[in-house]
Amino acid sequence: MNPEDCLIVITNLPDRPSADRLARHLVGARLAACANILSPCHSVYRWEGKVETAEEIPMLLKTTRRNYPALESSLRDAHPYEVPEILAFEAGGLPAYLDWVAAETGGES
């Protein structure tokens, strides 16, 4: 797999149970090879003209460029937020790991 074909997608969830459900759904559907559910963080953001704060659960998803459209669609459908944070970044790395990501998401290694 070409290194530029691997993506890391970041999203935040309101609580651990919703993060667990979403992670299991995405990995089970082979849209992501892995989901890392991180420790809670304190977020400060502007929403509907006001500065808001919330405790959120960040999640990192490993996927491929080919699977990104389906992953984004599934995230949007299953996410509890009206406008979820969905950010995707190219991810280079260990070739064997990148091949594993491709294989686990239904692609060729």
N, CA, C and O atoms as CSV, one atom per row, in Angstrom:
chain,resi,resn,atom,element,x,y,z
A,1,MET,N,N,0.849,-1.181,0.000
A,1,MET,CA,C,0.000,0.000,0.000
A,1,MET,C,C,0.886,1.232,0.000
A,1,MET,O,O,1.891,1.278,0.709
A,2,ASN,N,N,0.520,2.223,-0.787
A,2,ASN,CA,C,1.239,3.494,-0.767
A,2,ASN,C,C,0.974,4.209,0.547
A,2,ASN,O,O,-0.169,4.252,1.002
A,3,PRO,N,N,2.017,4.779,1.174
A,3,PRO,CA,C,1.813,5.464,2.453
A,3,PRO,C,C,0.735,6.545,2.392
A,3,PRO,O,O,0.009,6.741,3.366
A,4,GLU,N,N,0.620,7.239,1.281
A,4,GLU,CA,C,-0.375,8.319,1.191
A,4,GLU,C,C,-1.808,7.798,1.099
A,4,GLU,O,O,-2.753,8.586,1.149
A,5,ASP,N,N,-1.980,6.489,0.967
A,5,ASP,CA,C,-3.321,5.905,0.922
A,5,ASP,C,C,-3.899,5.629,2.304
A,5,ASP,O,O,-5.089,5.333,2.421
A,6,CYS,N,N,-3.086,5.720,3.352
A,6,CYS,CA,C,-3.556,5.498,4.716
A,6,CYS,C,C,-3.965,6.836,5.327
A,6,CYS,O,O,-3.275,7.842,5.163
A,7,LEU,N,N,-5.096,6.833,6.033
A,7,LEU,CA,C,-5.586,8.041,6.689
A,7,LEU,C,C,-5.803,7.788,8.170
A,7,LEU,O,O,-6.131,6.675,8.584
A,8,ILE,N,N,-5.617,8.832,8.961
A,8,ILE,CA,C,-6.052,8.857,10.349
A,8,ILE,C,C,-7.209,9.844,10.400
A,8,ILE,O,O,-7.074,10.992,9.979
A,9,VAL,N,N,-8.338,9.394,10.915
A,9,VAL,CA,C,-9.525,10.229,11.025
A,9,VAL,C,C,-9.780,10.485,12.502
A,9,VAL,O,O,-9.775,9.560,13.314
A,10,ILE,N,N,-10.000,11.745,12.839
A,10,ILE,CA,C,-10.242,12.154,14.221
A,10,ILE,C,C,-11.701,12.564,14.370
A,10,ILE,O,O,-12.259,13.260,13.522
A,11,THR,N,N,-12.304,12.119,15.460
A,11,THR,CA,C,-13.634,12.579,15.833
A,11,THR,C,C,-13.693,12.637,17.351
A,11,THR,O,O,-12.838,12.065,18.028
A,12,ASN,N,N,-14.691,13.322,17.891
A,12,ASN,CA,C,-14.925,13.392,19.328
A,12,ASN,C,C,-16.345,12.949,19.622
A,12,ASN,O,O,-17.269,13.238,18.861
A,13,LEU,N,N,-16.510,12.244,20.735
A,13,LEU,CA,C,-17.823,11.761,21.162
A,13,LEU,C,C,-18.141,12.328,22.535
A,13,LEU,O,O,-17.233,12.721,23.268
A,14,PRO,N,N,-19.419,12.374,22.891
A,14,PRO,CA,C,-19.789,12.981,24.174
A,14,PRO,C,C,-19.488,12.109,25.391
A,14,PRO,O,O,-19.382,12.624,26.505
A,15,ASP,N,N,-19.348,10.789,25.194
A,15,ASP,CA,C,-19.110,9.911,26.340
A,15,ASP,C,C,-18.508,8.589,25.861
A,15,ASP,O,O,-18.514,8.280,24.670
A,16,ARG,N,N,-17.990,7.820,26.818
A,16,ARG,CA,C,-17.312,6.558,26.505
A,16,ARG,C,C,-18.260,5.525,25.877
A,16,ARG,O,O,-17.861,4.871,24.913
A,17,PRO,N,N,-19.489,5.346,26.369
A,17,PRO,CA,C,-20.363,4.347,25.736
A,17,PRO,C,C,-20.652,4.655,24.257
A,17,PRO,O,O,-20.674,3.739,23.435
A,18,SER,N,N,-20.870,5.909,23.918
A,18,SER,CA,C,-21.126,6.220,22.501
A,18,SER,C,C,-19.863,6.031,21.676
A,18,SER,O,O,-19.947,5.633,20.514
A,19,ALA,N,N,-18.693,6.306,22.250
A,19,ALA,CA,C,-17.430,6.068,21.541
A,19,ALA,C,C,-17.226,4.575,21.306
A,19,ALA,O,O,-16.831,4.167,20.214
A,20,ASP,N,N,-17.491,3.764,22.316
A,20,ASP,CA,C,-17.355,2.305,22.169
A,20,ASP,C,C,-18.293,1.771,21.084
A,20,ASP,O,O,-17.879,0.985,20.232
A,21,ARG,N,N,-19.556,2.199,21.117
A,21,ARG,CA,C,-20.525,1.730,20.122
A,21,ARG,C,C,-20.088,2.103,18.711
A,21,ARG,O,O,-20.116,1.269,17.806
A,22,LEU,N,N,-19.686,3.350,18.528
A,22,LEU,CA,C,-19.287,3.815,17.199
A,22,LEU,C,C,-18.025,3.098,16.734
A,22,LEU,O,O,-17.938,2.703,15.572
A,23,ALA,N,N,-17.056,2.925,17.609
A,23,ALA,CA,C,-15.815,2.237,17.240
A,23,ALA,C,C,-16.098,0.796,16.811
A,23,ALA,O,O,-15.583,0.340,15.790
A,24,ARG,N,N,-16.908,0.084,17.582
A,24,ARG,CA,C,-17.235,-1.298,17.230
A,24,ARG,C,C,-17.988,-1.375,15.907
A,24,ARG,O,O,-17.759,-2.286,15.112
A,25,HIS,N,N,-18.876,-0.430,15.671
A,25,HIS,CA,C,-19.620,-0.393,14.402
A,25,HIS,C,C,-18.663,-0.192,13.222
A,25,HIS,O,O,-18.741,-0.922,12.234
A,26,LEU,N,N,-17.769,0.783,13.317
A,26,LEU,CA,C,-16.883,1.111,12.198
A,26,LEU,C,C,-15.859,0.012,11.930
A,26,LEU,O,O,-15.582,-0.310,10.775
A,27,VAL,N,N,-15.295,-0.566,12.993
A,27,VAL,CA,C,-14.329,-1.661,12.810
A,27,VAL,C,C,-15.065,-2.916,12.337
A,27,VAL,O,O,-14.568,-3.636,11.471
A,28,GLY,N,N,-16.232,-3.178,12.895
A,28,GLY,CA,C,-17.020,-4.337,12.478
A,28,GLY,C,C,-17.431,-4.281,11.016
A,28,GLY,O,O,-17.498,-5.310,10.345
A,29,ALA,N,N,-17.707,-3.080,10.524
A,29,ALA,CA,C,-18.083,-2.887,9.117
A,29,ALA,C,C,-16.867,-2.800,8.197
A,29,ALA,O,O,-17.011,-2.618,6.988
A,30,ARG,N,N,-15.671,-2.931,8.770
A,30,ARG,CA,C,-14.402,-2.870,8.033
A,30,ARG,C,C,-14.167,-1.509,7.381
A,30,ARG,O,O,-13.458,-1.407,6.379
A,31,LEU,N,N,-14.764,-0.470,7.954
A,31,LEU,CA,C,-14.521,0.890,7.476
A,31,LEU,C,C,-13.265,1.470,8.121
A,31,LEU,O,O,-12.652,2.395,7.589
A,32,ALA,N,N,-12.892,0.920,9.264
A,32,ALA,CA,C,-11.654,1.286,9.955
A,32,ALA,C,C,-10.989,-0.006,10.418
A,32,ALA,O,O,-11.663,-0.952,10.828
A,33,ALA,N,N,-9.669,-0.035,10.349
A,33,ALA,CA,C,-8.930,-1.203,10.825
A,33,ALA,C,C,-8.792,-1.169,12.343
A,33,ALA,O,O,-8.699,-2.212,12.991
A,34,CYS,N,N,-8.780,0.021,12.894
A,34,CYS,CA,C,-8.536,0.204,14.319
A,34,CYS,C,C,-9.162,1.514,14.758
A,34,CYS,O,O,-9.190,2.486,14.003
A,35,ALA,N,N,-9.663,1.532,15.978
A,35,ALA,CA,C,-10.167,2.763,16.593
A,35,ALA,C,C,-9.515,2.895,17.958
A,35,ALA,O,O,-9.645,2.006,18.800
A,36,ASN,N,N,-8.821,3.987,18.181
A,36,ASN,CA,C,-8.248,4.273,19.492
A,36,ASN,C,C,-9.168,5.257,20.195
A,36,ASN,O,O,-9.372,6.376,19.726
A,37,ILE,N,N,-9.715,4.833,21.314
A,37,ILE,CA,C,-10.571,5.697,22.128
A,37,ILE,C,C,-9.684,6.260,23.227
A,37,ILE,O,O,-9.144,5.518,24.047
A,38,LEU,N,N,-9.541,7.565,23.232
A,38,LEU,CA,C,-8.593,8.214,24.129
A,38,LEU,C,C,-9.267,8.684,25.416
A,38,LEU,O,O,-10.481,8.564,25.585
A,39,SER,N,N,-8.449,9.218,26.314
A,39,SER,CA,C,-8.941,9.754,27.582
A,39,SER,C,C,-9.785,10.994,27.336
A,39,SER,O,O,-9.609,11.678,26.328
A,40,PRO,N,N,-10.695,11.283,28.246
A,40,PRO,CA,C,-11.512,12.493,28.076
A,40,PRO,C,C,-10.641,13.734,27.969
A,40,PRO,O,O,-9.553,13.806,28.540
A,41,CYS,N,N,-11.142,14.699,27.230
A,41,CYS,CA,C,-10.469,15.988,27.105
A,41,CYS,C,C,-11.498,17.093,27.347
A,41,CYS,O,O,-12.704,16.869,27.249
A,42,HIS,N,N,-11.011,18.257,27.656
A,42,HIS,CA,C,-11.863,19.422,27.864
A,42,HIS,C,C,-11.827,20.238,26.580
A,42,HIS,O,O,-10.768,20.730,26.193
A,43,SER,N,N,-12.958,20.386,25.919
A,43,SER,CA,C,-13.030,21.126,24.659
A,43,SER,C,C,-13.672,22.490,24.877
A,43,SER,O,O,-14.635,22.623,25.633
A,44,VAL,N,N,-13.133,23.490,24.211
A,44,VAL,CA,C,-13.681,24.844,24.205
A,44,VAL,C,C,-13.913,25.193,22.751
A,44,VAL,O,O,-12.989,25.107,21.942
A,45,TYR,N,N,-15.131,25.585,22.400
A,45,TYR,CA,C,-15.472,25.824,20.995
A,45,TYR,C,C,-16.608,26.838,20.903
A,45,TYR,O,O,-17.318,27.091,21.876
A,46,ARG,N,N,-16.761,27.403,19.728
A,46,ARG,CA,C,-17.867,28.321,19.469
A,46,ARG,C,C,-18.962,27.539,18.760
A,46,ARG,O,O,-18.700,26.856,17.770
A,47,TRP,N,N,-20.183,27.636,19.261
A,47,TRP,CA,C,-21.327,26.960,18.651
A,47,TRP,C,C,-22.538,27.881,18.743
A,47,TRP,O,O,-22.915,28.341,19.821
A,48,GLU,N,N,-23.131,28.135,17.590
A,48,GLU,CA,C,-24.316,28.985,17.495
A,48,GLU,C,C,-24.113,30.320,18.202
A,48,GLU,O,O,-24.988,30.792,18.930
A,49,GLY,N,N,-22.930,30.929,17.974
A,49,GLY,CA,C,-22.634,32.270,18.466
A,49,GLY,C,C,-22.177,32.359,19.913
A,49,GLY,O,O,-21.936,33.461,20.406
A,50,LYS,N,N,-22.049,31.234,20.609
A,50,LYS,CA,C,-21.618,31.265,22.005
A,50,LYS,C,C,-20.398,30.383,22.198
A,50,LYS,O,O,-20.224,29.379,21.508
A,51,VAL,N,N,-19.559,30.770,23.143
A,51,VAL,CA,C,-18.425,29.934,23.515
A,51,VAL,C,C,-18.950,28.871,24.474
A,51,VAL,O,O,-19.564,29.185,25.494
A,52,GLU,N,N,-18.697,27.607,24.130
A,52,GLU,CA,C,-19.173,26.463,24.898
A,52,GLU,C,C,-17.987,25.651,25.393
A,52,GLU,O,O,-16.882,25.767,24.862
A,53,THR,N,N,-18.214,24.837,26.398
A,53,THR,CA,C,-17.211,23.882,26.865
A,53,THR,C,C,-17.888,22.530,27.064
A,53,THR,O,O,-19.084,22.452,27.346
A,54,ALA,N,N,-17.104,21.476,26.912
A,54,ALA,CA,C,-17.635,20.126,27.105
A,54,ALA,C,C,-16.483,19.170,27.365
A,54,ALA,O,O,-15.362,19.385,26.906
A,55,GLU,N,N,-16.776,18.117,28.104
A,55,GLU,CA,C,-15.836,17.007,28.202
A,55,GLU,C,C,-16.184,16.062,27.060
A,55,GLU,O,O,-17.342,15.682,26.890
A,56,GLU,N,N,-15.170,15.683,26.274
A,56,GLU,CA,C,-15.391,14.820,25.121
A,56,GLU,C,C,-14.376,13.688,25.121
A,56,GLU,O,O,-13.329,13.752,25.766
A,57,ILE,N,N,-14.728,12.650,24.372
A,57,ILE,CA,C,-13.863,11.485,24.213
A,57,ILE,C,C,-13.316,11.490,22.786
A,57,ILE,O,O,-14.067,11.227,21.848
A,58,PRO,N,N,-12.019,11.785,22.598
A,58,PRO,CA,C,-11.435,11.751,21.258
A,58,PRO,C,C,-11.271,10.311,20.770
A,58,PRO,O,O,-11.030,9.391,21.551
A,59,MET,N,N,-11.409,10.149,19.462
A,59,MET,CA,C,-11.203,8.838,18.851
A,59,MET,C,C,-10.376,9.018,17.582
A,59,MET,O,O,-10.622,9.925,16.786
A,60,LEU,N,N,-9.382,8.127,17.409
A,60,LEU,CA,C,-8.551,8.087,16.206
A,60,LEU,C,C,-8.909,6.834,15.433
A,60,LEU,O,O,-8.914,5.739,15.996
A,61,LEU,N,N,-9.204,6.978,14.166
A,61,LEU,CA,C,-9.571,5.855,13.308
A,61,LEU,C,C,-8.530,5.699,12.213
A,61,LEU,O,O,-8.116,6.682,11.599
A,62,LYS,N,N,-8.098,4.445,11.962
A,62,LYS,CA,C,-7.159,4.167,10.884
A,62,LYS,C,C,-7.918,3.540,9.740
A,62,LYS,O,O,-8.582,2.518,9.910
A,63,THR,N,N,-7.820,4.161,8.559
A,63,THR,CA,C,-8.547,3.694,7.386
A,63,THR,C,C,-7.730,3.988,6.136
A,63,THR,O,O,-6.570,4.392,6.213
A,64,THR,N,N,-8.349,3.780,4.998
A,64,THR,CA,C,-7.695,4.065,3.720
A,64,THR,C,C,-8.462,5.152,2.979
A,64,THR,O,O,-9.641,5.396,3.237
A,65,ARG,N,N,-7.776,5.783,2.074
A,65,ARG,CA,C,-8.404,6.812,1.241
A,65,ARG,C,C,-9.621,6.232,0.508
A,65,ARG,O,O,-10.639,6.908,0.362
A,66,ARG,N,N,-9.511,4.982,0.048
A,66,ARG,CA,C,-10.600,4.324,-0.678
A,66,ARG,C,C,-11.837,4.182,0.206
A,66,ARG,O,O,-12.961,4.332,-0.274
A,67,ASN,N,N,-11.639,3.896,1.491
A,67,ASN,CA,C,-12.759,3.698,2.407
A,67,ASN,C,C,-13.273,4.981,3.047
A,67,ASN,O,O,-14.311,4.974,3.708
A,68,TYR,N,N,-12.549,6.086,2.852
A,68,TYR,CA,C,-12.939,7.310,3.552
A,68,TYR,C,C,-14.379,7.759,3.259
A,68,TYR,O,O,-15.096,8.081,4.206
A,69,PRO,N,N,-14.836,7.797,2.012
A,69,PRO,CA,C,-16.218,8.264,1.786
A,69,PRO,C,C,-17.256,7.451,2.563
A,69,PRO,O,O,-18.183,8.025,3.135
A,70,ALA,N,N,-17.115,6.137,2.591
A,70,ALA,CA,C,-18.066,5.296,3.323
A,70,ALA,C,C,-17.920,5.500,4.829
A,70,ALA,O,O,-18.916,5.512,5.553
A,71,LEU,N,N,-16.675,5.660,5.307
A,71,LEU,CA,C,-16.446,5.910,6.727
A,71,LEU,C,C,-17.091,7.231,7.133
A,71,LEU,O,O,-17.776,7.302,8.153
A,72,GLU,N,N,-16.875,8.268,6.342
A,72,GLU,CA,C,-17.469,9.576,6.662
A,72,GLU,C,C,-18.994,9.490,6.688
A,72,GLU,O,O,-19.632,10.021,7.597
A,73,SER,N,N,-19.565,8.836,5.713
A,73,SER,CA,C,-21.021,8.691,5.660
A,73,SER,C,C,-21.547,7.953,6.889
A,73,SER,O,O,-22.542,8.365,7.484
A,74,SER,N,N,-20.887,6.874,7.265
A,74,SER,CA,C,-21.305,6.103,8.425
A,74,SER,C,C,-21.137,6.909,9.709
A,74,SER,O,O,-21.992,6.859,10.593
A,75,LEU,N,N,-20.042,7.646,9.811
A,75,LEU,CA,C,-19.832,8.521,10.974
A,75,LEU,C,C,-20.950,9.550,11.083
A,75,LEU,O,O,-21.508,9.759,12.160
A,76,ARG,N,N,-21.269,10.183,9.976
A,76,ARG,CA,C,-22.325,11.209,9.986
A,76,ARG,C,C,-23.666,10.616,10.393
A,76,ARG,O,O,-24.417,11.238,11.144
A,77,ASP,N,N,-23.973,9.420,9.903
A,77,ASP,CA,C,-25.254,8.781,10.227
A,77,ASP,C,C,-25.336,8.334,11.683
A,77,ASP,O,O,-26.391,8.451,12.307
A,78,ALA,N,N,-24.234,7.823,12.229
A,78,ALA,CA,C,-24.263,7.225,13.561
A,78,ALA,C,C,-23.844,8.178,14.678
A,78,ALA,O,O,-24.041,7.866,15.853
A,79,HIS,N,N,-23.278,9.316,14.340
A,79,HIS,CA,C,-22.726,10.231,15.335
A,79,HIS,C,C,-23.842,10.988,16.045
A,79,HIS,O,O,-24.798,11.419,15.401
A,80,PRO,N,N,-23.734,11.157,17.370
A,80,PRO,CA,C,-24.792,11.855,18.097
A,80,PRO,C,C,-24.786,13.381,17.917
A,80,PRO,O,O,-25.771,14.039,18.253
A,81,TYR,N,N,-23.697,13.950,17.396
A,81,TYR,CA,C,-23.644,15.403,17.236
A,81,TYR,C,C,-24.314,15.831,15.941
A,81,TYR,O,O,-24.287,15.106,14.947
A,82,GLU,N,N,-24.911,17.007,15.961
A,82,GLU,CA,C,-25.530,17.580,14.760
A,82,GLU,C,C,-24.481,17.787,13.664
A,82,GLU,O,O,-24.707,17.450,12.502
A,83,VAL,N,N,-23.334,18.344,14.052
A,83,VAL,CA,C,-22.208,18.533,13.132
A,83,VAL,C,C,-20.980,17.920,13.796
A,83,VAL,O,O,-20.287,18.589,14.562
A,84,PRO,N,N,-20.709,16.644,13.501
A,84,PRO,CA,C,-19.569,15.995,14.159
A,84,PRO,C,C,-18.232,16.497,13.613
A,84,PRO,O,O,-18.111,16.866,12.445
A,85,GLU,N,N,-17.250,16.498,14.485
A,85,GLU,CA,C,-15.885,16.747,14.045
A,85,GLU,C,C,-15.420,15.510,13.298
A,85,GLU,O,O,-15.395,14.411,13.852
A,86,ILE,N,N,-15.049,15.698,12.029
A,86,ILE,CA,C,-14.473,14.614,11.231
A,86,ILE,C,C,-13.310,15.234,10.464
A,86,ILE,O,O,-13.509,15.983,9.507
A,87,LEU,N,N,-12.099,14.915,10.896
A,87,LEU,CA,C,-10.891,15.431,10.261
A,87,LEU,C,C,-10.048,14.252,9.800
A,87,LEU,O,O,-9.842,13.302,10.555
A,88,ALA,N,N,-9.560,14.307,8.570
A,88,ALA,CA,C,-8.762,13.207,8.018
A,88,ALA,C,C,-7.383,13.719,7.630
A,88,ALA,O,O,-7.242,14.795,7.050
A,89,PHE,N,N,-6.364,12.921,7.964
A,89,PHE,CA,C,-4.976,13.264,7.680
A,89,PHE,C,C,-4.276,12.074,7.038
A,89,PHE,O,O,-4.514,10.928,7.419
A,90,GLU,N,N,-3.412,12.347,6.063
A,90,GLU,CA,C,-2.564,11.298,5.505
A,90,GLU,C,C,-1.662,10.774,6.599
A,90,GLU,O,O,-1.200,11.527,7.456
A,91,ALA,N,N,-1.411,9.454,6.565
A,91,ALA,CA,C,-0.570,8.842,7.589
A,91,ALA,C,C,0.435,7.905,6.942
A,91,ALA,O,O,0.067,6.845,6.435
A,92,GLY,N,N,1.696,8.291,6.959
A,92,GLY,CA,C,2.752,7.376,6.553
A,92,GLY,C,C,3.131,6.533,7.756
A,92,GLY,O,O,2.663,6.777,8.868
A,93,GLY,N,N,3.973,5.548,7.531
A,93,GLY,CA,C,4.409,4.749,8.664
A,93,GLY,C,C,5.035,3.437,8.246
A,93,GLY,O,O,5.447,3.262,7.099
A,94,LEU,N,N,5.098,2.531,9.181
A,94,LEU,CA,C,5.677,1.220,8.965
A,94,LEU,C,C,4.912,0.506,7.859
A,94,LEU,O,O,3.702,0.311,7.982
A,95,PRO,N,N,5.588,0.111,6.779
A,95,PRO,CA,C,4.878,-0.527,5.663
A,95,PRO,C,C,4.024,-1.722,6.076
A,95,PRO,O,O,2.918,-1.885,5.560
A,96,ALA,N,N,4.501,-2.550,6.981
A,96,ALA,CA,C,3.723,-3.714,7.411
A,96,ALA,C,C,2.427,-3.274,8.104
A,96,ALA,O,O,1.392,-3.919,7.938
A,97,TYR,N,N,2.475,-2.193,8.871
A,97,TYR,CA,C,1.262,-1.690,9.536
A,97,TYR,C,C,0.293,-1.126,8.508
A,97,TYR,O,O,-0.911,-1.369,8.588
A,98,LEU,N,N,0.807,-0.381,7.553
A,98,LEU,CA,C,-0.052,0.189,6.511
A,98,LEU,C,C,-0.713,-0.921,5.699
A,98,LEU,O,O,-1.881,-0.810,5.328
A,99,ASP,N,N,0.033,-1.992,5.422
A,99,ASP,CA,C,-0.548,-3.144,4.730
A,99,ASP,C,C,-1.653,-3.779,5.565
A,99,ASP,O,O,-2.677,-4.195,5.025
A,100,TRP,N,N,-1.455,-3.855,6.873
A,100,TRP,CA,C,-2.467,-4.406,7.771
A,100,TRP,C,C,-3.736,-3.560,7.728
A,100,TRP,O,O,-4.839,-4.104,7.679
A,101,VAL,N,N,-3.590,-2.224,7.746
A,101,VAL,CA,C,-4.752,-1.335,7.647
A,101,VAL,C,C,-5.519,-1.624,6.367
A,101,VAL,O,O,-6.744,-1.751,6.381
A,102,ALA,N,N,-4.787,-1.729,5.256
A,102,ALA,CA,C,-5.440,-2.013,3.970
A,102,ALA,C,C,-6.156,-3.362,3.999
A,102,ALA,O,O,-7.292,-3.472,3.538
A,103,ALA,N,N,-5.499,-4.385,4.538
A,103,ALA,CA,C,-6.103,-5.722,4.581
A,103,ALA,C,C,-7.344,-5.757,5.458
A,103,ALA,O,O,-8.339,-6.386,5.098
A,104,GLU,N,N,-7.297,-5.091,6.599
A,104,GLU,CA,C,-8.417,-5.122,7.547
A,104,GLU,C,C,-9.602,-4.270,7.099
A,104,GLU,O,O,-10.699,-4.399,7.643
A,105,THR,N,N,-9.390,-3.415,6.128
A,105,THR,CA,C,-10.487,-2.602,5.615
A,105,THR,C,C,-10.926,-3.083,4.235
A,105,THR,O,O,-11.572,-2.356,3.480
A,106,GLY,N,N,-10.562,-4.321,3.926
A,106,GLY,CA,C,-11.036,-4.933,2.689
A,106,GLY,C,C,-10.233,-4.645,1.450
A,106,GLY,O,O,-10.643,-4.988,0.341
A,107,GLY,N,N,-9.060,-4.000,1.636
A,107,GLY,CA,C,-8.226,-3.688,0.484
A,107,GLY,C,C,-7.110,-4.695,0.319
A,107,GLY,O,O,-6.956,-5.625,1.110
A,108,GLU,N,N,-6.357,-4.490,-0.701
A,108,GLU,CA,C,-5.175,-5.333,-0.956
A,108,GLU,C,C,-4.025,-4.830,-0.108
A,108,GLU,O,O,-3.909,-3.627,0.131
A,109,SER,N,N,-3.183,-5.723,0.345
A,109,SER,CA,C,-1.985,-5.308,1.082
A,109,SER,C,C,-0.800,-5.265,0.153
A,109,SER,O,O,0.307,-4.937,0.580
